[in-house]
Every structure is written in C-alpha cells, then in structure tokens.
Amino acid sequence: MFFKQFFDEDTWTFTYFLADELSQEAVIIDPVKGQIEHYLNLINDMGVTLKYALETHVHADHITAGGLLRNNLGTLTGVGAACGAECADIQISSGDILTFGGNEQIRVIGTPGHTPGSVSFYWRDRVFTGDSLFIGGCGRVDFQGGDAGELYDSITTQLFTLPDETLVYPGHDYQGNEVSSIGQERRHNSRLVDKSRAQFIDLMNNLNLPHPKYIDQAVPANKVCGLDDSERQDAKVNAIATGNSAQTMVLDARQQICEISVGQAEIEMQQCDALVVIDVREENEFVLGHINQAIHIPRGVLEFKLQNINKLADKMTPVLLYCGSGARSALASVALQQLGYGKVMSLAGGYKAWSLK
C-alpha cells in the first residue's frame, strides 16, 4: 500500500492519499482545490484510478477539489449525509464500509459536533478525524450548526474507544505536528483531559475565535463540491455523456488520449512553435480569462470550425485542447483523433489548473 500526507500551507489543511499499488485503485480524503495539480500529477505518475474523493465534512476554511477530481477522473465524491452537499455521489452515513483495491476497507465513523455531518474514516491502523479531533485539540463548534455536547460524545464514545495504538491523522494542525495516536490524545489532549462534559461545553462555547478567512467562499462552494459555474458546466457534460453516472464516457476518453499537466504544457508551448492551443469552453467562460495564445472554438462547433485554422491543414500539427477542468477537452481530443489528427493533447485540470500555477 502507498500512503501520502499532503499539507496546504495557506489553510493548514492535511489531505490523505491511499493507493493499492496491486489493484491500482486509490482514495483521497479532504482534497484542497488549490493543490489539484499535485494530485493529478501523482495519480498520473502512479497510473492509478482514483475511486473515491471523501470529505470529513463541508469545510469552512478551504474549497474542496472533490468536484474537479470527479470532472477530471470520474472519481466518486462522498460527503456526510447530514452535510447538505447534495452534489456528492455518495451520501455517507456512520457505519458505511467503503471498499477499494479489492480487500481494502474504510469504515465510516459518525463524529458530529464540529458540524452535524462530520465523519471520521477508519482504515487499517489509522483514523482520519477531520476537524473532530486534532493533535492536542479539536475543531470549533461556533458555526455551521456545531454542537459542543455532540462533539464531546463523538470523541469520547467513538474515537477514544478505538485501540490506543490507532494513529490519528487530523484535518489540520497549526503547530507543525503530523500524526498522533488515540492513546496519546486520550491521555494528553488539553481540551478533554480531566474535563467533564459540562466543562468541555463551557470551554468550547467561549473560545471567541475569529471566523476562518475563507468561510464566506468555502462553505457555499463546498456544498456544490467545490465547483464554480464553468466547472459545473463540465460536470453537466459528464452527466449527459455518461447517463448521469459521471464515470464511463469521460473516463474512457481519458484512456484514449494524451493528458498533460500544466508544467508539461508550458514546456510544449516554449519548445514547439507549431503548437496550436484551442480553448473549447463557451464564450462567457473564455472572456473571463484564457491562455494567451489560445484560439477560441467552443466544443459544440469544434469539428466544423477546424477548417478555418490554416495550421491544422496538416493533421500532424500538435494540438493542445483545454476547457474548464478537463472533461470537455478530453471528449474533444477523442473527436480530433477520430478525424485523423495524430498529435492531440488535453490539459489535465483545464484552465482552472492553469490559473493556479
């Protein structure tokens, strides 16, 4: 098994990547949108299929990459059923078992309190606790329907009943720590040690912390799986193309084409004067920002407009296609290959990934 812990410095957020290298299936927990290119590069380098993008809750401090991963890779998104994120493919409930890699199992533990829909994920010898339990602390309860009593119960009756040696991987850490254990937290967590339920409630209800700086953007965005208008358009393309399964046709397209990262695209642009870059998004998306040298041809008319591009009279001219996040350009790349174009590439992560470079 392969395990990697990512850290987003801007929001102090941990993301976790689990992969079974034999079956080549993987899972990501609490992905951050600003880190999407790192995830895509790792997935491409390993040659794995990302089966699930799981959320411990609807986050208030960062925007999830779950929706983009679904758009790009056909990944199934999973969020707690009480979180109100109706966009998610799986509405997760406590006790659910998520399987990947043949024999690997992730058990869902309901840990409400930070938010009503907060969950933790228990896998092998470790538990991913999101904002329910930190190293030496716990998540706050003063917004998004938080409840200090529920959080106390979740930690003491659910998490602290796991074996002491269970590794604790939290959603955030602000002190430079990376991992703890249930035994360590049960004995030394300053928010809980030697405190009754009533004392914990009083403490948590009087922290008087400032709100997270991205709360106004993050909470509404995460209720739609972190997608903006253009990315939701890509999601609609996926749904239409796959009969609402959000997996088969776009995923099949990606297996037939050459997808390249933003870094690779920059090298192609610098080294290949003949490269034709085509933006296949709609006009309202293009005018808000695009790659400087791009020609704008919406996906719906691409096959009909190619004849107007003199460079493409030679079907061995290299072509780079991009859209909002990679779904439309993947389908467009297949279409160009079927027309006989021999050097077609699609930008993984689309313009969103490009704009974050």
C-alpha positions as CSV (number, residue, x, y, z in Angstrom):
1,M,0.0,0.0,0.0
2,F,1.0,3.6,-0.7
3,F,0.2,6.4,1.7
4,K,0.9,10.1,1.4
5,Q,0.0,13.1,3.6
6,F,-0.3,16.4,1.8
7,F,-0.2,19.8,3.5
8,D,-1.7,23.0,2.2
9,E,0.2,25.9,3.9
10,D,-2.4,28.5,3.1
11,T,-5.1,26.8,5.1
12,W,-3.1,24.4,7.3
13,T,-5.1,21.6,5.8
14,F,-4.0,17.9,5.6
15,T,-5.0,15.8,2.7
16,Y,-4.5,12.0,2.6
17,F,-3.9,9.8,-0.4
18,L,-4.2,5.9,-0.1
19,A,-3.4,3.7,-3.0
20,D,-3.3,-0.1,-3.5
21,E,-0.5,-0.5,-6.0
22,L,-1.5,-4.0,-7.0
23,S,-5.1,-3.2,-8.0
24,Q,-4.1,0.4,-8.9
25,E,-7.1,1.9,-7.1
26,A,-6.8,4.9,-4.8
27,V,-8.7,7.1,-2.4
28,I,-8.2,10.7,-1.4
29,I,-9.5,12.3,1.8
30,D,-10.2,16.1,2.2
31,P,-8.5,17.3,-1.1
32,V,-7.8,21.0,-1.4
33,K,-8.7,22.7,-4.7
34,G,-5.5,24.8,-4.8
35,Q,-3.5,21.5,-4.8
36,I,-5.3,19.8,-7.7
37,E,-2.3,19.7,-10.0
38,H,-0.2,17.9,-7.3
39,Y,-2.9,15.2,-7.0
40,L,-3.3,14.8,-10.8
41,N,0.5,14.5,-11.2
42,L,0.7,11.9,-8.6
43,I,-2.2,9.9,-10.0
44,N,-0.8,10.1,-13.5
45,D,2.7,9.1,-12.3
46,M,1.4,6.1,-10.4
47,G,-1.0,5.1,-13.1
48,V,-3.8,4.5,-10.5
49,T,-7.6,5.0,-10.7
50,L,-8.9,7.4,-8.1
51,K,-12.1,5.6,-6.9
52,Y,-13.2,8.0,-4.1
53,A,-12.7,11.6,-3.0
54,L,-14.0,11.7,0.5
55,E,-14.8,14.6,2.8
56,T,-14.8,14.5,6.6
57,H,-17.3,17.4,6.5
58,V,-18.3,20.6,4.5
59,H,-15.2,22.7,5.1
60,A,-15.2,26.4,6.1
61,D,-11.5,27.0,5.6
62,H,-10.8,25.8,2.1
63,I,-12.5,24.8,-1.1
64,T,-12.6,21.1,-1.9
65,A,-11.0,19.6,-5.0
66,G,-13.6,16.7,-5.0
67,G,-15.7,18.1,-7.8
68,L,-12.7,18.8,-10.0
69,L,-11.4,15.3,-9.4
70,R,-14.8,13.9,-10.4
71,N,-14.8,16.1,-13.6
72,N,-11.3,15.1,-14.5
73,L,-11.2,11.4,-13.5
74,G,-14.7,10.1,-13.0
75,T,-14.0,9.9,-9.2
76,L,-16.9,9.3,-6.9
77,T,-17.3,12.0,-4.3
78,G,-18.5,11.2,-0.8
79,V,-19.8,13.6,1.9
80,G,-21.6,13.0,5.2
81,A,-25.4,12.8,4.6
82,A,-26.2,15.5,7.1
83,C,-23.8,18.0,5.5
84,G,-26.2,19.2,2.9
85,A,-23.9,18.7,-0.1
86,E,-26.4,17.2,-2.5
87,C,-23.8,17.3,-5.3
88,A,-22.0,14.3,-3.8
89,D,-22.3,11.0,-5.5
90,I,-22.4,9.2,-2.1
91,Q,-24.2,10.5,0.9
92,I,-22.1,8.9,3.7
93,S,-23.6,7.5,6.9
94,S,-22.0,6.2,10.1
95,G,-21.2,2.5,9.8
96,D,-20.8,2.6,6.0
97,I,-17.9,0.5,4.6
98,L,-16.2,1.8,1.5
99,T,-14.0,-0.7,-0.3
100,F,-11.2,-0.2,-2.8
101,G,-8.2,-2.2,-4.0
102,G,-10.0,-5.5,-3.7
103,N,-9.7,-6.1,0.1
104,E,-9.2,-2.6,1.5
105,Q,-12.0,-1.2,3.6
106,I,-12.6,2.2,5.1
107,R,-15.2,2.3,7.9
108,V,-17.2,5.5,8.4
109,I,-17.5,6.7,12.0
110,G,-20.1,9.3,12.6
111,T,-18.4,12.1,14.6
112,P,-20.8,15.1,14.6
113,G,-20.2,18.2,16.7
114,H,-17.9,20.4,14.6
115,T,-20.7,20.2,12.1
116,P,-23.8,18.0,12.2
117,G,-22.5,15.9,9.3
118,S,-18.9,15.4,10.4
119,V,-17.5,11.9,9.9
120,S,-14.1,10.2,10.5
121,F,-12.6,7.4,8.3
122,Y,-11.1,4.4,10.0
123,W,-8.6,2.4,7.8
124,R,-6.2,-0.3,8.9
125,D,-4.3,1.1,11.9
126,R,-5.3,4.8,11.5
127,V,-8.2,7.1,11.7
128,F,-8.7,10.3,9.7
129,T,-10.6,12.6,12.0
130,G,-11.1,15.8,10.0
131,D,-11.9,18.7,12.4
132,S,-13.4,16.4,15.0
133,L,-10.1,15.6,16.8
134,F,-6.9,17.5,16.4
135,I,-3.5,16.7,17.9
136,G,-3.8,18.3,21.3
137,G,-7.2,19.9,20.5
138,C,-10.4,19.6,18.5
139,G,-12.4,21.6,16.0
140,R,-14.5,24.6,17.0
141,V,-18.3,24.5,17.3
142,D,-19.4,28.1,16.9
143,F,-20.8,28.0,13.3
144,Q,-22.3,25.6,10.7
145,G,-24.6,24.1,13.4
146,G,-21.8,23.0,15.7
147,D,-22.7,21.4,19.0
148,A,-20.1,21.1,21.8
149,G,-22.0,18.3,23.6
150,E,-22.2,16.2,20.4
151,L,-18.5,16.7,19.8
152,Y,-17.6,15.6,23.3
153,D,-19.8,12.5,22.8
154,S,-18.2,11.8,19.4
155,I,-14.7,12.0,20.7
156,T,-15.2,10.1,24.0
157,T,-17.6,7.4,22.9
158,Q,-16.5,6.9,19.3
159,L,-12.9,7.9,18.7
160,F,-11.5,7.3,22.2
161,T,-12.9,3.7,22.2
162,L,-10.6,2.8,19.3
163,P,-7.4,0.9,20.3
164,D,-4.7,3.2,21.9
165,E,-2.2,2.4,19.1
166,T,-4.5,3.7,16.4
167,L,-2.8,6.5,14.6
168,V,-4.7,9.9,14.5
169,Y,-4.4,11.9,11.3
170,P,-6.3,15.2,11.7
171,G,-7.7,17.6,9.1
172,H,-5.4,20.4,10.3
173,D,-2.5,21.2,12.5
174,Y,-1.2,24.6,13.4
175,Q,1.9,23.6,15.5
176,G,3.9,21.5,13.0
177,N,2.7,18.1,14.1
178,E,1.7,15.4,11.6
179,V,0.4,12.4,13.5
180,S,-0.7,11.3,16.9
181,S,-2.4,8.3,18.4
182,I,-5.7,7.6,20.2
183,G,-3.8,6.7,23.4
184,Q,-1.8,10.0,23.3
185,E,-4.9,12.1,22.7
186,R,-7.0,10.3,25.4
187,R,-4.2,11.0,27.9
188,H,-2.9,14.4,26.9
189,N,-5.4,16.3,24.8
190,S,-5.8,19.6,26.7
191,R,-9.3,20.2,25.5
192,L,-10.5,17.0,27.1
193,V,-8.3,15.7,29.8
194,D,-9.8,15.9,33.3
195,K,-12.9,17.7,31.9
196,S,-16.5,16.7,32.4
197,R,-18.9,17.0,29.5
198,A,-20.3,20.3,31.0
199,Q,-16.8,21.7,31.4
200,F,-16.0,20.9,27.8
201,I,-19.2,22.5,26.6
202,D,-18.4,25.7,28.6
203,L,-14.9,25.8,27.2
204,M,-15.9,25.3,23.6
205,N,-18.7,27.8,23.7
206,N,-16.4,30.5,25.0
207,L,-13.4,30.3,22.7
208,N,-14.2,33.5,20.9
209,L,-12.1,32.7,17.8
210,P,-12.2,34.8,14.6
211,H,-14.0,33.1,11.7
212,P,-11.9,31.3,9.1
213,K,-10.8,33.8,6.4
214,Y,-12.4,31.8,3.6
215,I,-15.6,30.9,5.2
216,D,-17.9,33.0,3.0
217,Q,-16.4,31.5,-0.1
218,A,-15.7,28.0,1.1
219,V,-19.0,26.9,2.7
220,P,-21.3,27.6,-0.3
221,A,-18.6,26.3,-2.8
222,N,-18.3,23.1,-0.9
223,K,-22.0,22.5,-0.9
224,V,-21.6,22.2,-4.7
225,C,-18.5,20.0,-4.5
226,G,-16.1,23.0,-4.9
227,L,-17.2,23.7,-8.5
228,D,-17.6,27.2,-10.0
229,D,-20.0,27.9,-12.9
230,S,-17.7,26.7,-15.6
231,E,-16.7,23.6,-13.7
232,R,-20.4,22.7,-13.2
233,Q,-20.8,23.0,-16.9
234,D,-18.1,20.4,-17.3
235,A,-20.0,18.3,-14.7
236,K,-23.1,18.6,-16.9
237,V,-21.2,17.4,-19.9
238,N,-20.0,14.4,-17.9
239,A,-23.6,13.6,-16.7
240,I,-25.0,13.9,-20.2
241,A,-22.2,11.8,-21.7
242,T,-22.5,9.1,-19.1
243,G,-26.2,8.8,-18.5
244,N,-25.7,10.6,-15.1
245,S,-23.1,8.0,-13.9
246,A,-20.3,10.6,-14.1
247,Q,-17.8,7.9,-14.9
248,T,-17.8,5.9,-18.1
249,M,-17.6,8.1,-21.2
250,V,-15.2,10.8,-19.9
251,L,-13.1,8.1,-18.1
252,D,-13.0,6.1,-21.4
253,A,-12.0,9.3,-23.3
254,R,-9.1,9.8,-20.9
255,Q,-7.8,6.3,-21.5
256,Q,-7.6,7.0,-25.3
257,I,-5.9,10.4,-25.2
258,C,-2.7,12.1,-24.0
259,E,-3.3,14.2,-20.9
260,I,-0.5,16.5,-19.9
261,S,0.0,18.6,-16.8
262,V,0.3,22.4,-16.6
263,G,4.1,22.1,-16.3
264,Q,4.3,19.9,-19.4
265,A,2.0,22.2,-21.3
266,E,4.3,25.2,-20.6
267,I,7.3,23.2,-21.9
268,E,5.3,22.3,-25.1
269,M,4.5,26.0,-25.6
270,Q,8.0,27.1,-25.2
271,Q,9.6,24.4,-27.4
272,C,7.1,23.8,-30.1
273,D,6.3,26.9,-32.4
274,A,3.8,24.8,-34.4
275,L,1.6,24.0,-31.4
276,V,-2.0,25.1,-31.7
277,V,-3.8,25.8,-28.4
278,I,-7.6,25.6,-28.5
279,D,-10.0,26.7,-25.8
280,V,-13.2,24.7,-26.1
281,R,-15.2,26.5,-23.4
282,E,-18.1,28.7,-24.0
283,E,-17.8,32.4,-24.9
284,N,-18.8,33.6,-21.4
285,E,-16.0,31.5,-19.9
286,F,-13.4,32.5,-22.4
287,V,-13.8,36.2,-21.9
288,L,-13.2,35.9,-18.1
289,G,-9.7,34.6,-18.7
290,H,-7.8,32.3,-21.1
291,I,-4.3,31.1,-22.1
292,N,-2.8,34.0,-24.1
293,Q,-2.1,32.1,-27.4
294,A,-5.3,30.1,-27.4
295,I,-7.8,30.1,-30.2
296,H,-11.4,30.0,-29.0
297,I,-13.6,27.3,-30.5
298,P,-16.4,26.0,-28.3
299,R,-16.7,22.2,-28.1
300,G,-20.1,22.2,-29.7
301,V,-18.7,23.6,-33.0
302,L,-15.2,22.3,-32.9
303,E,-15.4,19.8,-35.7
304,F,-17.0,22.4,-38.0
305,K,-14.5,25.2,-37.3
306,L,-11.2,23.3,-37.7
307,Q,-11.2,24.0,-41.4
308,N,-10.8,27.7,-40.7
309,I,-7.4,27.2,-39.0
310,N,-4.7,27.1,-41.6
311,K,-2.1,25.5,-39.4
312,L,-4.4,22.5,-38.9
313,A,-4.5,21.6,-42.6
314,D,-1.6,19.3,-41.7
315,K,-3.1,16.7,-39.4
316,M,0.2,16.0,-37.8
317,T,0.3,19.5,-36.3
318,P,0.4,19.3,-32.5
319,V,-2.8,20.4,-30.8
320,L,-3.4,21.2,-27.1
321,L,-7.0,21.4,-26.0
322,Y,-8.3,22.7,-22.7
323,C,-11.6,23.5,-21.0
324,G,-12.7,24.5,-17.5
325,S,-11.3,21.4,-15.7
326,G,-10.6,18.7,-18.3
327,A,-13.8,16.9,-19.1
328,R,-14.9,18.7,-22.3
329,S,-11.3,18.8,-23.7
330,A,-11.0,15.0,-23.1
331,L,-14.1,14.4,-25.2
332,A,-12.9,16.9,-27.8
333,S,-9.5,15.2,-28.0
334,V,-11.1,11.9,-28.9
335,A,-13.2,13.7,-31.6
336,L,-10.0,15.2,-33.1
337,Q,-8.2,11.8,-33.0
338,Q,-11.2,10.3,-34.8
339,L,-10.8,12.9,-37.5
340,G,-7.3,11.8,-38.1
341,Y,-5.3,14.3,-36.0
342,G,-2.2,12.5,-34.8
343,K,-0.7,14.7,-32.1
344,V,-3.6,15.7,-29.8
345,M,-3.1,16.6,-26.1
346,S,-5.6,17.6,-23.4
347,L,-4.7,19.8,-20.4
348,A,-5.3,18.0,-17.1
349,G,-7.2,20.2,-14.8
350,G,-8.1,22.6,-17.5
351,Y,-7.9,26.4,-17.3
352,K,-8.6,26.2,-13.5
353,A,-5.3,24.3,-13.0
354,W,-3.5,26.7,-15.4
355,S,-4.8,29.8,-13.5
356,L,-3.4,28.3,-10.2
357,K,0.1,27.8,-11.4
